[in-house]
Amino acid sequence: TQLLEQSPQFLSIQEGENLTVYCNSSSVFSSLQWYRQEPGEGPVLLVTVVTGGEVKKLKRLTFQFGDARKDSSLHITAAQPGDTGLYLCAVVNAGNNRKLIWGLGTSLAVNP
Amino acid sequence: DVKVTQSSRYLVKRTGEKVFLECVQDMDHENMFWYRQDPGLGLRLIYFSYDVKMKEKGDIPEGYSVSREKKERFSLILESASTNQTSMYLCASSWGLRDRTTPMGNQPQHFGDGTRLSIL
């Protein structure tokens, strides 16, 4: 069974701090997606990582796919209140590639 | 931009009622999905559809059915609502086989803003 573990579950920080959240599994994945869900809205795709060791940057967000393609991290530099939300990782279901398997998410609160 | 529209943001129904949740997407996507999202349980797939009139059960289909008569519309039906179906319901869509430039597993899902359903 493919399982995705996200940590930490909750994170509350002050504006300007740096943070890293993680998405881990014992399975190997061909790709991994990161989404952000703001309060009262649906999740929105941030990035897809495909290659082991790949690093992608999206302004102050840095995404890394582990060399073995079993894990990924999201680092936010100088967090802002607008970064507040639920960060979800997702991978394709090996049994049916139309479906995604989702982690439970990291709930981030950035306080002004 | 892809637009996925859910018919209601908030809905209150009574136990035993038949409830319809509607979702429309404007990008001609092949795949459409219904999830429910509950604290501590994350996103759980109820049903999905990969073509008109085609559907597959997700992880928690019990108590639900779906209908996809037109490509752009995917409806979720609670046959006889119960209190344990109180939840946030999210609809999503994605490209399928028509997008030959992106592997299926890399295709993003585009979500609506959700319907918060309360069953009293």
Interface residues (C-beta under 8 A of the other chain):
Chain A: S30 S31 Q33 G40 E41 G42 P43 V44 L45 T48 V50 L88 A90 V91 V92 N96 N97 R98 K99 L100 W102 G103 L104 G105
Chain B: V4 N31 F33 G40 L41 G42 L43 L45 F48 Y50 E56 G58 L90 A92 S94 G96 P103 M104 G105 N106 P108 Q109 H110 F111 G112 D113 G114
